[in-house]
Amino acid sequence: MDSAFIELDRVEKVFDVHRKTGFMRRELRRVRAVDSISFTVARGEMVGYIGPNGAGKSTTIKMLTGILTPSGGRLRVAGIDPSRERTRLAHRIGVVFGQRTTLWWDLPLLDSYRLMHRMYRIPDARYRENLDRLVELLELGDLLDVPVRQLSLGQRMRGDIVAALLHDPEVLYLDEPTIGLDVVSKGKVREFLRELNAEHGTTVLLTTHDLQDIEQLCSRVMVIDHGRLMYDGPLTGLHEVGDSERILVVDLERELPPIEAPAPARVVKVDGPRQWLAFPAAASAAPLVARIAAEYPLVDLSVREPDIEAVIAKMLHSLGDTTDPPSERATA
Ligand SMILES: Nc1ncnc2c1ncn2[C@@H]1O[C@H](COP(=O)(O)OP(=O)(O)OP(=O)(O)O)[C@@H](O)[C@H]1O
């Protein structure tokens, strides 16, 4: 991988919020949404950017796209200062907001793509080639004539991903790309993103509340809290810092005493022939599964992941983070 493609050096974003505190009285509150964050992302990396609600994730993404101007620090994407050269940068980045669509609600999907073709001034041959490839990969061929408002959430999300990639961006910002999708649609979106990254080397910054998005896509994860970067490393490391656990749900042929599992795995619940075992999230489930399969009459099993909020909360707790949500300072 070559040198930094995304660079943040002590970036800050402070919002001034005026609040009415009484008749003719207003108070100015200063919200430090992003508080001196520094990191770099190399070209071709897929990085998870996670944190509790209000942590500053969207504010960071908005600064990276140039929608918001930092209050301090230095920020570059592909060598470009996003807030100064937003239009130039727009040709090199793609953005997908899971909760909002960039498509035209009343128009057939294909018409939205035609408009983007013109907006981004994509050469005709390239547009045609990209459209054909993306529509095939994301299985949207039968839906191109359907107005966006008639699409299911999963179809609309895939439609938005195509829209974000028609102009061959080098970096893709994804904000909750699998939110509300069923298991099959989530799988399709993840598989597509993996292929996109492997084949085109697209750099991806992913914000999500779904731990499996991170697990299946990102070799690196950054955790932000109260506007500050609290962790930057592999997901397994995040589990280790917080001592997170996964749960192995085991269905036996009949009701039996609690399974004698090798420590630190242990049975945490028994209900008839079903038993629940907790084990460290950073460890592989394979040895535990093999041992149970060899020694017990096993019918079925599944692994439950901890939810992302729980992992982050444990990690922050173990780091002794007890500060209040984004630092606010009354100035008047
Ligand atoms: N335009 C704004 N004006 C004032 N305060 C803002 C503005 N945008 C964000 N904030 C505040 O900045 C902080 C960080 O918000 P941000 O939306 O970046 O968080 P987030 O991590 O994306 O949260 P979520 O997961 O809930 O989307 C919050 O306290 C929020 O209220």
Ligand as a Chemical Component Dictionary entry (heavy atoms), coordinates in Angstrom:
data_LIG
# 
_chem_comp.id                   LIG 
_chem_comp.type                 NON-POLYMER 
_chem_comp.pdbx_formal_charge   0 
_chem_comp.three_letter_code    LIG 
# 
loop_
_chem_comp_atom.comp_id 
_chem_comp_atom.atom_id 
_chem_comp_atom.alt_atom_id 
_chem_comp_atom.type_symbol 
_chem_comp_atom.charge 
_chem_comp_atom.model_Cartn_x 
_chem_comp_atom.model_Cartn_y 
_chem_comp_atom.model_Cartn_z 
_chem_comp_atom.pdbx_ordinal 
LIG N1  N1  N 0 -24.866 21.154 12.925 1  
LIG C1  C1  C 0 -24.662 20.924 14.227 2  
LIG N2  N2  N 0 -24.862 21.901 15.128 3  
LIG C2  C2  C 0 -24.656 21.687 16.441 4  
LIG N3  N3  N 0 -24.235 20.507 16.964 5  
LIG C3  C3  C 0 -24.033 19.492 16.127 6  
LIG C4  C4  C 0 -24.228 19.637 14.709 7  
LIG N4  N4  N 0 -23.938 18.440 14.111 8  
LIG C5  C5  C 0 -23.573 17.604 15.105 9  
LIG N5  N5  N 0 -23.630 18.219 16.299 10 
LIG C6  C6  C 0 -23.285 17.644 17.602 11 
LIG O1  O1  O 0 -21.980 17.105 17.490 12 
LIG C7  C7  C 0 -21.892 15.869 18.207 13 
LIG C8  C8  C 0 -21.423 14.759 17.254 14 
LIG O2  O2  O 0 -22.459 14.494 16.315 15 
LIG P1  P1  P 0 -22.331 13.446 15.103 16 
LIG O3  O3  O 0 -23.594 13.534 14.297 17 
LIG O4  O4  O 0 -21.047 13.669 14.410 18 
LIG O5  O5  O 0 -22.283 12.049 15.889 19 
LIG P2  P2  P 0 -22.334 10.561 15.324 20 
LIG O6  O6  O 0 -21.194 9.851  15.932 21 
LIG O7  O7  O 0 -22.444 10.560 13.846 22 
LIG O8  O8  O 0 -23.695 10.030 15.982 23 
LIG P3  P3  P 0 -24.826 8.988  15.437 24 
LIG O9  O9  O 0 -24.249 7.612  15.577 25 
LIG O10 O10 O 0 -25.943 9.224  16.419 26 
LIG O11 O11 O 0 -25.167 9.380  14.035 27 
LIG C9  C9  C 0 -23.268 15.628 18.829 28 
LIG O12 O12 O 0 -23.227 16.131 20.156 29 
LIG C10 C10 C 0 -24.180 16.470 17.971 30 
LIG O13 O13 O 0 -25.307 16.908 18.704 31 
# 
loop_
_chem_comp_bond.comp_id 
_chem_comp_bond.atom_id_1 
_chem_comp_bond.atom_id_2 
_chem_comp_bond.value_order 
_chem_comp_bond.pdbx_ordinal 
LIG N1  C1  SING 1  
LIG C1  N2  SING 2  
LIG C1  C4  DOUB 3  
LIG N2  C2  DOUB 4  
LIG C2  N3  SING 5  
LIG N3  C3  DOUB 6  
LIG C3  C4  SING 7  
LIG C3  N5  SING 8  
LIG C4  N4  SING 9  
LIG N4  C5  DOUB 10 
LIG C5  N5  SING 11 
LIG N5  C6  SING 12 
LIG C6  O1  SING 13 
LIG C6  C10 SING 14 
LIG O1  C7  SING 15 
LIG C7  C8  SING 16 
LIG C7  C9  SING 17 
LIG C8  O2  SING 18 
LIG O2  P1  SING 19 
LIG P1  O3  DOUB 20 
LIG P1  O4  SING 21 
LIG P1  O5  SING 22 
LIG O5  P2  SING 23 
LIG P2  O6  DOUB 24 
LIG P2  O7  SING 25 
LIG P2  O8  SING 26 
LIG O8  P3  SING 27 
LIG P3  O9  DOUB 28 
LIG P3  O10 SING 29 
LIG P3  O11 SING 30 
LIG C9  O12 SING 31 
LIG C9  C10 SING 32 
LIG C10 O13 SING 33 
# 
